[in-house]
Amino acid sequence: MADFPDGGPAAGRDRRSQARHLLDAMGQAKIISEGQFSALGMIITDASLSADEATLVEVQDGLQWLHRGYLDVPNLDGDQRERRGRILGLIDCVQWALRRLPSGLQLGLHPDGHAARFLVAVARRQGISNKQLAAELGTDETEISRVGRRLLSAGVVWRRKEWRHNAWDLTPRGRQYLESAGLLPDAALVEGPPERAAGDRPSRTAADAPDRPPAHVPRRRGHDAEPRGRQDTDPSRPSRGHR
């Protein structure tokens, strides 16, 4: 398809050059096609997920250039107003993507601050809880929730529920930020949730005990054997010696 050369966006400079080529084609076209809008949307999505700031800036500049072309047109018809609206919508998406880039946090995350230490702790222990983070950072859970919301909005962590507690995981964007900032732990990242402390959730041992088999299986077998022993002394049956 001519609207999207080579079939799809590539990483880095290739993605940026494809964005520039596509925006130039959109600017020269009398009518921007549906395929061109879709192709540009794919580039924006891939650039956002890959934290490709150079491509996002290229797209933002190109979209603003396209929008200026509609400012000089008096009495826009319905199709023109729709295309202008789609361009404005894409500009908003790109601007939000730029605000959520890890590079936007570089000035705000001091290596010894709570936010940076929060990220490092999550990188070490995927699925770590608010209580465990508070203990590791030496603060309270209210501060952990506040910092977590900020990092969540930046797209560097994920939050999920386990029982009644939050569990935090690192996103690819968060890992990229830690790498670029030189804060990524040397140890391999933990993929699964860590073992929880006793106070993090109610113990299941007592609740599960009635449904579990008794711990001493050999003793049960001994008891099971007793009825067979008693059957040998049953008065209704002749003893082995009288057979």
N, C-alpha and C positions, 0 to 999 in steps of 0.2 A: 504493500500500500504506500503510495507516494507521500501521504501525510505524515508517515512515521518511518523514516529511513531505517533500513537494517532490522526492522521487525520489533524493536523494543529498546528501552533505555539501557545504557551500559553505565559502568561506574565512572566516577571522577570526571576527567576531562572529556571523555566521550559523551557522557550525559549532558554536560554543559554545552558542547558543540551541537548536539542534537537539539537542545532547547533553543539555541540561537538560530539554527537553521529553520526550525519550525516556526518560531516567532517572526522571522523575516518573511516566510511564506504566507503567514496569516496577515501580515501587514500589506503584502502586495495583492492579496486576493480581494476580488470585489465582494465576495460573500464568504465569510469564514465557515468552513464546513463542520458538520458534526464530528467527523473523524479527526479533524484538527483539534477541536476542543477536547475530545477524549484522549488523544495522544498527549496533549499538554497536561491533562489531569493525571495521567500515568507517570509522567516525568516528575510532577510535583510530589506525588505520593512516594515514589521511589527515593527522591532526593530528601524528603522529610524523614523517612525511615532510616536512611543511611547517614543522616546528619550532614548532607552535602550542601554546605552553606554557599559555595561558589555558584552552584547551579540555581539555588533558590534566589540568590541576588540577581542572577542573569534573567530568570523568569520574571521577577518582580519589575525590573527595569523595562523589559520588553512589554509586559502587560500595561504598565503605565503609559508607555509610548503608544500602544494600540488604543488605549482609552482616550488619549488626547486627540486622536483622529476623529472621534465622535463628537468632541466638543465644538468643532468647527462646522458641523453639519446642522443646518436649521431644519426644524420640523421633521424629526426622525419618524420613520414609519414604524409599524409594529415589530417587524423583524429586526430592524436596526436597534430598537429599544431593548429587545430581548438579548441580542448579542452584546450590547453594552452592559446590560445587567449581568450576564454571565462573566464578562471580563472583570467587572467589579467584584463579583463573588470569588473569582480565582485570586484576585489581588488580596482579598481578605484572608483567604486560606494560606497564601504564601507568607503574609505578614505574621500570622499566628504560628506558622511553622518556624519562621526565623526567631520568634520570641522563645520558642521551646527548645532551641538548639543548646547542646551542652556548653558551647562557647559563651552563651549568655550568662552562664553561672560562674565563669572563671573569676570574675571580680568579686563575687559574693561568697565563694566558698574558700575560706581560709583553711589551710590544712589541719589546723588544730581546733577549728570550729565544730559545732554540733552537726551541721549539715554534712561536711566532709567526712567526719567520723561515723556518722549514720550510714553513709554510702559504703564506707570501707567495711563496717560491721556486717552489712547485708551481703557484701561480696564474699565475706568469709563464711557466712552462715545463711544460706538461702532458707527462707521461711522463718526467720527470727521474729520473735514477738515484741510488742511494745514493752512489756515488762523486762525482757532480756536486754533490749536496747537501752532502756533507762538504767539498768544496772551497769552495763558496759560503759555508757557515756557519763555515768555519775550524775544523772539528773532525774526528773520525775516524768511520769507518763504523759502529763499535759504538754510538756515541752516536746516530747517525742511525737505526739500527734500533730503539733504545730509545724515542726520541721518536716514530718512526713507528708503533710498536705502540700507544702511548698515543693518538695522533690517530686511528688506525684504529679503536680501540675506541670512540672518541667519535663515529664516523661522519662525520668531516669530510674524510677522504681515502679513496681506494681504492688498493689495491696489486695489481699484476699482474706476471706474469713475462715478460720479454723476453730470450731466450737464457738466460744464467745470472744475469741481473741483475734486481733489482726495478725496476719503473717505477711512479711515483706520479702519481695524478690527483686533482683537487679534486672533491668531491661538491657537489651543490646546498646541502647543509647547511653545508659548509665555506665556500662562497662567501658564504652569508648571514652567517656569523660574521664573516668579514673585512669585509663591508659594515657590519655593526652596530658593529664595533670600529674602523672607520675605517682599516683596513689594506689594503683591496683596492688592488692596483696600478692606476695610471692607464692603463697600456697595456692594449690588448685582450688577453683571454686567448688563449693558444695552444691550438688544438683538437687538433692532432696532436702526436706525439712529436717532440722536438727532434733536431737533428743530433747524433749522439754523438761524443764525443771518441775519438781513436784508441785510447786504452787501455781504453775501456769494453767492447769486444768484439773478438774476433779479426778481423783484416782478411780480407775475402772476395776481395780482388783477385787474390791469388796462386792461391787455390783455383779461382776461376772462370776464370782466364786460359786454361787449355787448352780450355774449352768455348766460348770467345768467338771470334769471327772476328778475324783480325789487324787491328791498328789502321790500317794503311796500305792501304786498299782499292785505291787507284789502282795501287799497286805490284803487287798480286795480279793486277789486270787485265792489267798489262804482262806478267807471267809467263804468264798464260793465253794471251796472243797469240803467245808464242814458238813453241809447237807448230805454230800455223798457218803461221808463217814458215818453220819447218823442213820442213813438208810441201811447200812450193814447191820445195825443193832435193832432194826425195827422188829418188834415181837411178832408182827404178822407174817414175817418172812422167815424161813428156816435159815439157820446160820450155815456158814460154809462148811463147818465141821460135821453137820448132820446130813449133808447131801449124799 
